[in-house]
Amino acid sequence: MTSDEIRRPPLPVLATIALFALPAVAIVVIALAVFAVDGDPVVLLFILPALLPAATALGLWQGNRGARVVAVLLGVGTVSAAANTPGPTGPPFAMAGLAIILLLTTARSSRAWFAPHH
C-alpha cells in the first residue's frame, strides 16, 4: 500500500463525509450570498450552524471515533425528526440519516477505519 491508500478513508466513510460536508458548504454559500446582497453582517452568524457538520466531516476524515459517535447520533436524530415531519421532505432526510447510520456501523471498512489501532 502507498501512503495515500493508508491515509484515505474507505468509500463508506467518504460517502458519509459528503453527507455532512455538502450541507455545511451550502449553509456557508447561502449565508455569504445573502450577505453579498444585503450587506448586513448579522447574516454571517448563520455560518455558525455549519460548524457542527463541518467539524464532524473533518473528524470522520481523520478517523476520530468521537466524530463517528456524533455522526451516528446525528443520523438517529435526523431519522427521528424526519419520521415526525409531514409532507414530502421527511423521507429524503430519513434516508440520509439511515444512510449515515448504516455506512458507519455496518461496513467492515468503516469499522476498521475507526478502530483503535488505526
C-alpha angles and dihedrals in degrees: 000000000000122000090254092057091051094049098042116091118238120262097263090054091047090053090051091048088055090051089057100036098050096060090044091053091044092053092050093046093048092047092049092047092051089047090051091052100040102026091214108141091204087075088068088070086074087073089071095077088058091065096076098055091039093051090045091052091050092049091050090051090052093048094246110168091206090059088051090055091047091048093050091047090049089049091052090048091049093051091047094048092045091051089059095045115100121215134030098313096071102070098052091051091046090052091049091050092047090048090054092051095046096043093053100039108034105036111092092213090054092051090049091050091058096040116124093245092058 
